[in-house]
Amino acid sequence: MQDIKPKAVLVPFGYPGYPDSYLERFTEESVEALKGLGIELRCSPIVKVRSDAEGAVKVLREEDFDFFVVLILSWVEAPNVVDVVDDFRDKPILLWSHTMFKEGDEWMTLGPMPGAGVVRQTFEELGLNFKFVYGMPDEEKLKSRISLFSKAAFAVHRLRHSTVGLLGYASMGMYTACFDHLPLREKLGVEVHHLDQYILVKRTEEMGDDEVEDLVKEAKENWEIGEGVTDRDLIVSLKMYRALKGLVEEFGWSALQIKCQYELSKYYRSVPCIPLSMLGNELPCSCEGDIPLIVTQLMLHYLTGGTVSYGDIHTVEEDRILVGACGYAPFGLCDGRPKVGKTEVLYEGVANCSLYREGRVTLARLGYKRDRSLKMHIVTGEAKKPRPFREVGCLPYPSMEVVLDGNGDDVAQNLASQHYAIAYGDFREELLEVCRLLSIVPKVT
């Protein structure tokens, strides 16, 4: 995932009244600037007259790109631009206008901003999904804006090619975990492949103990295993991990969401906390059948290229919140060796009771507005070691205290559920850009 770059097509637009030497030079400089931002790029021939549009369209049709760049090099005739973009209305567009440049002691222009003024308003009236930036290729502020857009467009494109594996559905009456399947597919492009937990139980029970011998040995060597955890507990948990991993590979899932309570936690008596904590290093995972949560995790995963998690918000204070889930955290995000223990209160099985490592974090949560349009709540802060706490009768939860950038009551008054996706780093601006591209209403607290 980390090695995959945003992919774009650059379509430069000029005007036949200006010297080709300027248009070609500024195109080359723009190409190098974009490649320098880590964008995989293909450039079409310059469109100067209307008949040139066909060549640009041909290049766009040959590529599977995340976004395309409409580059205004000089004054342009707007119909030439519309001819190119018209068949690609579903794609994000970066409308980039060059500005003035200096030759010796004199500032010069080819008229790109006047051309961009016409095109920008035209795009708005056409209802195109675009972002307008302006500046010359060597300007750092411009490159920062383009980089932000490219990351968001990459995440949006990946979402449209993602499938969430859902075992079971919303747990314990969580209305906020429910979702509208077709509108989710239409708005975000995410498919949800639903199966019941029976397939997990069946495949776990069909697996021989010998198939997880190596995993049991590794667990005993690498984990801090608490009192009461038996070899049989480890064997069942690790069979479940193998079964879940097999389902992910068989169906090509991009993320995994599973309902634990009560089918697995009470009736089968083996929670999926450890299997999910292992799989969480490989793809976004969470539990209790919460689809808005796992889609938020996917967004953060595509933006960060790394491991993401989730937690319940357990308490809110003036300057901090306490976040943790009952037995789940990707082992790769834990501080030190994974700690596991046996639980028999509220739920049964082997659970993760490690603490998260410290660092800058972003928490986010998709939710629905009353009209079923989408919104997103975004929270940032610094993750610290939590105070000792536990839910009555339970093991300590994988948790963190987040010292907020904002105000605790603002967080509380905008809670979109108890579950929030977690990523290490500050991704406010990237999430805001994703929200803009997807018409999601954001709230940062």
VEXDREN-2710 file (C-alpha; in Angstrom, 1 decimal):
% VEXDREN-2710
k/r/px/py/pz
1/MET/0.0/0.0/0.0
2/GLN/2.8/2.5/1.0
3/ASP/4.4/2.0/-2.4
4/ILE/1.3/2.9/-4.5
5/LYS/1.4/6.4/-5.8
6/PRO/-1.5/8.7/-6.8
7/LYS/-2.0/8.5/-10.5
8/ALA/-2.9/11.5/-12.7
9/VAL/-3.1/12.6/-16.3
10/LEU/-2.0/16.2/-17.1
11/VAL/-3.8/18.0/-19.9
12/PRO/-2.1/21.3/-20.8
13/PHE/-4.1/24.1/-22.5
14/GLY/-2.7/27.0/-24.4
15/TYR/-3.4/29.4/-27.2
16/PRO/-2.0/29.5/-30.7
17/GLY/-1.1/33.2/-30.5
18/TYR/1.7/32.5/-27.9
19/PRO/5.2/31.1/-28.7
20/ASP/5.4/27.3/-28.4
21/SER/8.7/27.6/-26.6
22/TYR/6.9/29.1/-23.6
23/LEU/4.0/26.6/-23.6
24/GLU/6.4/23.6/-23.9
25/ARG/8.8/24.9/-21.3
26/PHE/6.1/25.6/-18.7
27/THR/4.4/22.2/-19.5
28/GLU/7.8/20.4/-18.8
29/GLU/8.3/22.3/-15.6
30/SER/4.8/21.5/-14.4
31/VAL/5.3/17.8/-15.2
32/GLU/8.5/17.7/-13.2
33/ALA/6.8/19.5/-10.3
34/LEU/4.0/16.9/-10.2
35/LYS/6.4/14.0/-10.4
36/GLY/8.4/15.5/-7.6
37/LEU/5.3/15.3/-5.4
38/GLY/5.3/11.5/-5.9
39/ILE/2.5/11.5/-8.5
40/GLU/2.6/8.9/-11.2
41/LEU/1.9/11.0/-14.3
42/ARG/1.1/10.9/-17.9
43/CYS/0.9/14.1/-20.0
44/SER/-1.2/14.6/-23.1
45/PRO/-0.2/16.9/-26.0
46/ILE/-1.0/20.6/-25.5
47/VAL/-4.5/21.6/-26.5
48/LYS/-4.4/24.9/-28.3
49/VAL/-7.3/24.6/-30.8
50/ARG/-10.5/22.6/-30.6
51/SER/-9.3/19.8/-32.9
52/ASP/-6.5/19.1/-30.4
53/ALA/-9.1/18.0/-27.8
54/GLU/-9.5/14.6/-29.4
55/GLY/-5.8/13.7/-28.7
56/ALA/-6.2/14.6/-25.0
57/VAL/-9.4/12.6/-24.7
58/LYS/-7.6/9.6/-26.2
59/VAL/-4.9/9.7/-23.5
60/LEU/-7.5/10.1/-20.7
61/ARG/-9.4/7.0/-22.0
62/GLU/-6.2/4.9/-22.0
63/GLU/-5.5/5.5/-18.3
64/ASP/-7.1/4.4/-15.0
65/PHE/-6.2/7.6/-13.0
66/ASP/-7.2/9.0/-9.7
67/PHE/-7.6/12.5/-11.0
68/PHE/-6.7/14.7/-13.9
69/VAL/-5.0/18.1/-14.1
70/VAL/-6.4/20.8/-16.4
71/LEU/-3.4/23.0/-16.7
72/ILE/-4.0/26.6/-17.9
73/LEU/-0.8/27.8/-19.4
74/SER/-2.1/30.9/-21.2
75/TRP/-5.3/32.5/-22.3
76/VAL/-7.6/29.6/-23.6
77/GLU/-10.9/29.2/-25.3
78/ALA/-13.2/27.5/-22.8
79/PRO/-14.9/25.2/-25.3
80/ASN/-11.6/23.5/-25.9
81/VAL/-11.4/22.6/-22.2
82/VAL/-15.1/21.5/-21.9
83/ASP/-14.6/19.2/-24.9
84/VAL/-11.9/17.4/-23.0
85/VAL/-13.5/17.2/-19.5
86/ASP/-17.1/16.4/-20.7
87/ASP/-16.7/12.6/-20.8
88/PHE/-14.9/12.4/-17.4
89/ARG/-17.4/14.2/-15.1
90/ASP/-17.1/11.5/-12.5
91/LYS/-13.4/12.1/-12.0
92/PRO/-11.9/14.7/-9.6
93/ILE/-10.3/17.6/-11.5
94/LEU/-7.4/19.8/-10.4
95/LEU/-7.8/23.1/-12.3
96/TRP/-4.3/24.6/-12.2
97/SER/-3.6/28.1/-13.6
98/HIS/-0.1/29.4/-14.1
99/THR/0.4/33.1/-13.2
100/MET/3.0/35.7/-14.1
101/PHE/6.7/34.9/-14.6
102/LYS/9.9/37.1/-14.6
103/GLU/12.2/37.5/-17.6
104/GLY/15.2/39.7/-16.5
105/ASP/13.7/42.7/-14.7
106/GLU/10.3/42.4/-16.3
107/TRP/7.2/40.5/-15.3
108/MET/5.4/38.8/-18.2
109/THR/2.2/36.9/-18.7
110/LEU/0.6/34.7/-21.2
111/GLY/-2.9/35.5/-19.8
112/PRO/-3.5/32.2/-17.9
113/MET/-5.5/33.7/-15.0
114/PRO/-8.0/35.5/-17.2
115/GLY/-8.5/32.1/-19.0
116/ALA/-8.8/30.3/-15.7
117/GLY/-11.4/32.8/-14.5
118/VAL/-13.6/31.8/-17.4
119/VAL/-12.9/28.1/-16.9
120/ARG/-13.4/28.1/-13.1
121/GLN/-16.8/29.6/-13.3
122/THR/-17.7/27.3/-16.2
123/PHE/-16.7/24.3/-14.1
124/GLU/-18.9/25.5/-11.3
125/GLU/-21.9/26.0/-13.4
126/LEU/-21.4/22.5/-15.0
127/GLY/-21.3/21.0/-11.5
128/LEU/-17.9/19.4/-11.9
129/ASN/-15.9/18.1/-9.0
130/PHE/-12.8/20.3/-9.1
131/LYS/-10.3/22.2/-7.0
132/PHE/-8.8/25.4/-8.3
133/VAL/-5.1/26.2/-7.6
134/TYR/-2.8/28.8/-9.1
135/GLY/0.9/29.6/-9.2
136/MET/4.1/28.7/-11.0
137/PRO/5.6/25.2/-10.7
138/ASP/8.3/26.2/-8.3
139/GLU/6.0/27.7/-5.7
140/GLU/6.0/25.7/-2.4
141/LYS/2.5/26.8/-1.3
142/LEU/1.1/25.6/-4.7
143/LYS/2.9/22.3/-4.4
144/SER/1.5/21.8/-0.9
145/ARG/-2.0/22.3/-2.1
146/ILE/-1.5/20.0/-5.1
147/SER/0.0/17.3/-2.8
148/LEU/-3.0/17.5/-0.4
149/PHE/-5.5/17.2/-3.3
150/SER/-3.6/14.2/-4.8
151/LYS/-3.7/12.3/-1.6
152/ALA/-7.4/12.9/-1.2
153/ALA/-8.2/12.0/-4.8
154/PHE/-6.1/8.8/-4.4
155/ALA/-8.1/7.8/-1.3
156/VAL/-11.4/8.5/-3.1
157/HIS/-10.4/6.4/-6.0
158/ARG/-9.3/3.5/-3.8
159/LEU/-12.6/3.7/-1.9
160/ARG/-14.5/3.2/-5.2
161/HIS/-12.6/-0.1/-5.7
162/SER/-13.0/-1.4/-2.1
163/THR/-15.1/-4.2/-0.6
164/VAL/-15.8/-4.5/3.1
165/GLY/-16.4/-8.0/4.4
166/LEU/-19.2/-7.9/6.9
167/LEU/-19.8/-10.9/9.2
168/GLY/-23.2/-10.5/10.9
169/TYR/-24.6/-7.0/11.3
170/ALA/-25.1/-4.2/13.8
171/SER/-24.6/-5.3/17.3
172/MET/-26.7/-4.7/20.4
173/GLY/-29.2/-2.3/18.8
174/MET/-26.5/0.2/17.5
175/TYR/-28.6/2.3/15.1
176/THR/-25.5/4.3/14.3
177/ALA/-23.7/1.2/13.0
178/CYS/-26.4/0.6/10.3
179/PHE/-26.0/1.8/6.7
180/ASP/-27.9/2.2/3.4
181/HIS/-26.3/-0.2/1.0
182/LEU/-27.1/1.4/-2.4
183/PRO/-26.5/5.0/-1.3
184/LEU/-23.2/4.0/0.2
185/ARG/-22.2/2.4/-3.1
186/GLU/-23.4/5.4/-5.1
187/LYS/-21.8/8.1/-2.9
188/LEU/-18.6/6.5/-1.8
189/GLY/-18.2/3.5/-4.2
190/VAL/-17.7/1.0/-1.3
191/GLU/-19.2/-2.4/-1.7
192/VAL/-20.3/-4.4/1.3
193/HIS/-20.1/-8.2/1.1
194/HIS/-22.3/-9.7/3.8
195/LEU/-22.0/-13.2/5.3
196/ASP/-23.1/-14.6/8.6
197/GLN/-20.7/-15.6/11.4
198/TYR/-21.6/-19.2/10.9
199/ILE/-19.0/-19.4/8.1
200/LEU/-16.3/-18.3/10.5
201/VAL/-17.4/-20.8/13.2
202/LYS/-17.6/-23.6/10.6
203/ARG/-14.1/-22.9/9.1
204/THR/-12.6/-22.5/12.5
205/GLU/-14.0/-25.9/13.7
206/GLU/-13.0/-27.7/10.5
207/MET/-9.4/-26.6/10.9
208/GLY/-7.0/-29.1/12.5
209/ASP/-4.9/-28.1/15.6
210/ASP/-1.7/-28.9/13.6
211/GLU/-2.5/-26.0/11.2
212/VAL/-1.8/-23.5/13.9
213/GLU/1.0/-25.1/15.8
214/ASP/3.6/-22.6/14.4
215/LEU/1.3/-19.7/15.4
216/VAL/0.8/-21.0/18.9
217/LYS/4.6/-21.3/19.3
218/GLU/5.1/-17.8/18.0
219/ALA/2.4/-16.4/20.4
220/LYS/4.0/-18.1/23.4
221/GLU/7.4/-16.6/22.4
222/ASN/6.2/-13.1/21.6
223/TRP/3.2/-12.3/23.7
224/GLU/2.7/-11.6/27.4
225/ILE/0.1/-14.2/28.1
226/GLY/-2.1/-13.6/31.2
227/GLU/-3.2/-16.0/33.9
228/GLY/-6.0/-18.4/32.9
229/VAL/-5.2/-18.4/29.1
230/THR/-4.9/-22.1/28.1
231/ASP/-3.4/-23.7/25.1
232/ARG/-6.9/-24.5/23.9
233/ASP/-7.8/-20.8/24.1
234/LEU/-4.8/-19.9/22.0
235/ILE/-5.5/-22.7/19.5
236/VAL/-9.2/-21.6/19.0
237/SER/-8.2/-17.9/18.6
238/LEU/-5.4/-18.7/16.1
239/LYS/-7.7/-21.0/14.1
240/MET/-10.1/-18.1/13.9
241/TYR/-7.4/-15.8/12.7
242/ARG/-6.5/-18.3/10.0
243/ALA/-10.1/-18.6/9.0
244/LEU/-10.7/-14.9/8.9
245/LYS/-7.5/-14.4/6.9
246/GLY/-8.7/-17.1/4.5
247/LEU/-12.0/-15.3/3.9
248/VAL/-10.2/-12.0/3.3
249/GLU/-8.0/-13.6/0.7
250/GLU/-10.8/-15.7/-0.9
251/PHE/-13.1/-12.7/-1.4
252/GLY/-10.6/-10.0/-1.9
253/TRP/-11.9/-7.8/1.0
254/SER/-10.2/-4.5/1.6
255/ALA/-11.4/-4.3/5.2
256/LEU/-13.2/-6.6/7.7
257/GLN/-16.1/-5.8/10.0
258/ILE/-17.5/-8.5/12.3
259/LYS/-20.4/-8.7/14.8
260/CYS/-19.1/-10.3/18.1
261/GLN/-21.9/-9.8/20.5
262/TYR/-23.6/-12.2/21.1
263/GLU/-23.1/-15.0/18.6
264/LEU/-19.3/-15.3/19.2
265/SER/-18.9/-13.8/22.6
266/LYS/-21.7/-15.6/24.5
267/TYR/-22.8/-18.6/22.4
268/TYR/-19.5/-19.7/20.8
269/ARG/-17.6/-18.4/23.8
270/SER/-14.6/-17.2/21.8
271/VAL/-14.3/-13.5/20.9
272/PRO/-12.5/-12.5/17.8
273/CYS/-10.4/-9.9/19.6
274/ILE/-7.0/-11.6/19.1
275/PRO/-7.6/-12.6/15.4
276/LEU/-8.7/-9.0/14.7
277/SER/-5.7/-7.6/16.6
278/MET/-3.4/-9.7/14.3
279/LEU/-5.3/-9.0/11.1
280/GLY/-5.4/-5.3/12.0
281/ASN/-1.8/-5.1/11.0
282/GLU/-2.7/-6.2/7.5
283/LEU/-6.0/-4.4/6.7
284/PRO/-8.5/-2.2/8.5
285/CYS/-10.6/-4.3/11.0
286/SER/-13.2/-3.5/13.6
287/CYS/-16.2/-5.1/15.3
288/GLU/-19.8/-4.8/16.3
289/GLY/-20.9/-4.6/12.6
290/ASP/-20.3/-0.9/12.4
291/ILE/-20.1/0.0/8.7
292/PRO/-19.8/3.8/8.9
293/LEU/-16.8/3.1/11.2
294/ILE/-15.0/0.7/9.0
295/VAL/-15.5/3.0/5.9
296/THR/-13.9/5.8/8.0
297/GLN/-11.0/3.5/8.8
298/LEU/-10.6/2.7/5.1
299/MET/-10.4/6.4/4.3
300/LEU/-7.7/6.9/6.9
301/HIS/-5.9/3.8/5.7
302/TYR/-5.7/5.1/2.1
303/LEU/-4.6/8.5/3.3
304/THR/-1.9/7.3/5.6
305/GLY/-0.8/4.1/3.8
306/GLY/-0.5/2.5/7.3
307/THR/-2.3/0.7/10.1
308/VAL/-5.5/2.2/11.5
309/SER/-7.6/1.2/14.5
310/TYR/-10.7/2.3/16.4
311/GLY/-11.9/2.9/19.9
312/ASP/-14.9/3.8/22.0
313/ILE/-14.9/7.2/23.6
314/HIS/-15.3/6.4/27.3
315/THR/-15.1/9.8/28.9
316/VAL/-14.8/13.4/27.9
317/GLU/-13.0/16.0/30.0
318/GLU/-12.2/19.7/29.3
319/ASP/-8.9/19.0/27.5
320/ARG/-8.9/15.2/26.8
321/ILE/-10.8/12.1/26.0
322/LEU/-10.3/8.5/27.0
323/VAL/-10.5/6.1/24.0
324/GLY/-10.3/2.3/24.0
325/ALA/-12.1/-0.8/22.6
326/CYS/-13.0/-3.9/24.7
327/GLY/-10.2/-6.2/23.6
328/TYR/-9.1/-5.0/20.2
329/ALA/-6.1/-3.0/18.9
330/PRO/-3.8/-3.8/16.1
331/PHE/-0.7/-5.4/17.7
332/GLY/1.5/-3.1/15.5
333/LEU/0.1/0.0/17.3
334/CYS/0.6/-1.3/20.8
335/ASP/3.4/-0.2/23.1
336/GLY/5.8/-3.1/23.6
337/ARG/4.9/-6.8/23.5
338/PRO/1.3/-7.7/23.0
339/LYS/-0.5/-8.5/26.2
340/VAL/-3.4/-10.9/26.1
341/GLY/-5.7/-12.2/28.8
342/LYS/-8.8/-14.4/29.5
343/THR/-12.1/-12.8/30.0
344/GLU/-15.4/-14.3/31.2
345/VAL/-17.4/-11.2/32.1
346/LEU/-19.7/-9.5/29.5
347/TYR/-17.9/-11.6/26.9
348/GLU/-15.8/-14.7/26.8
349/GLY/-12.5/-15.6/25.2
350/VAL/-9.0/-14.3/24.8
351/ALA/-8.7/-10.5/24.5
352/ASN/-6.0/-7.9/23.8
353/CYS/-5.2/-5.8/26.9
354/SER/-2.2/-3.9/25.6
355/LEU/-1.8/-0.1/25.7
356/TYR/-1.4/2.0/22.6
357/ARG/1.9/3.8/21.9
358/GLU/2.0/7.6/22.3
359/GLY/2.0/10.0/19.5
360/ARG/0.0/12.5/17.4
361/VAL/-3.4/11.0/16.4
362/THR/-6.5/11.8/14.3
363/LEU/-9.9/10.4/15.2
364/ALA/-12.8/10.5/12.8
365/ARG/-16.2/9.1/12.3
366/LEU/-18.7/9.1/9.4
367/GLY/-22.3/9.5/10.2
368/TYR/-25.7/10.3/8.7
369/LYS/-27.6/13.5/8.8
370/ARG/-31.4/13.5/9.1
371/ASP/-31.8/13.5/5.3
372/ARG/-29.4/10.6/5.1
373/SER/-26.6/12.6/3.6
374/LEU/-23.2/12.0/5.1
375/LYS/-21.2/14.0/7.7
376/MET/-17.9/13.5/9.3
377/HIS/-16.6/14.4/12.8
378/ILE/-12.8/14.9/13.0
379/VAL/-10.8/15.2/16.2
380/THR/-7.1/15.6/16.7
381/GLY/-4.7/15.5/19.6
382/GLU/-1.8/13.8/21.3
383/ALA/-2.1/10.2/22.5
384/LYS/-0.7/9.6/26.0
385/LYS/-0.6/6.6/28.3
386/PRO/-4.1/6.4/29.9
387/ARG/-4.8/6.4/33.6
388/PRO/-5.4/2.9/35.0
389/PHE/-9.1/2.1/34.2
390/ARG/-11.3/-0.9/33.4
391/GLU/-14.9/-1.6/32.7
392/VAL/-16.3/-3.3/35.8
393/GLY/-15.3/-6.9/35.9
394/CYS/-13.3/-6.8/32.6
395/LEU/-9.7/-6.9/31.5
396/PRO/-8.0/-3.5/31.0
397/TYR/-8.8/-2.3/27.5
398/PRO/-6.3/-1.3/24.8
399/SER/-6.6/2.4/25.3
400/MET/-5.1/5.9/25.1
401/GLU/-5.9/9.3/26.5
402/VAL/-6.0/11.9/23.8
403/VAL/-5.0/15.4/24.9
404/LEU/-7.2/17.5/22.5
405/ASP/-6.3/20.3/20.2
406/GLY/-9.8/21.5/20.7
407/ASN/-12.3/21.6/23.6
408/GLY/-13.8/18.4/25.2
409/ASP/-17.3/19.7/25.3
410/ASP/-17.2/20.5/21.6
411/VAL/-16.2/16.9/21.0
412/ALA/-19.1/15.6/23.2
413/GLN/-21.7/17.8/21.6
414/ASN/-20.7/16.5/18.1
415/LEU/-20.4/12.8/18.9
416/ALA/-21.5/10.8/15.9
417/SER/-21.4/7.4/17.8
418/GLN/-19.2/5.8/20.4
419/HIS/-16.8/4.3/17.8
420/TYR/-14.1/6.4/16.3
421/ALA/-11.5/5.5/13.7
422/ILE/-7.9/6.2/14.8
423/ALA/-4.8/6.9/12.8
424/TYR/-1.4/8.1/14.0
425/GLY/-0.5/11.5/12.6
426/ASP/-2.4/14.7/11.8
427/PHE/-4.7/14.2/8.8
428/ARG/-7.3/16.9/9.3
429/GLU/-6.6/18.7/6.1
430/GLU/-6.5/15.4/4.1
431/LEU/-9.9/14.4/5.5
432/LEU/-11.4/17.8/4.8
433/GLU/-10.2/17.5/1.2
434/VAL/-11.8/14.0/1.0
435/CYS/-15.0/15.4/2.4
436/ARG/-15.1/18.1/-0.2
437/LEU/-14.6/15.7/-3.0
438/LEU/-17.3/13.4/-1.7
439/SER/-19.8/16.1/-0.6
440/ILE/-19.5/15.0/3.0
441/VAL/-20.3/17.7/5.6
442/PRO/-17.2/17.9/8.0
443/LYS/-17.0/19.1/11.6
444/VAL/-13.6/19.6/13.2
445/THR/-13.5/19.9/17.0
END
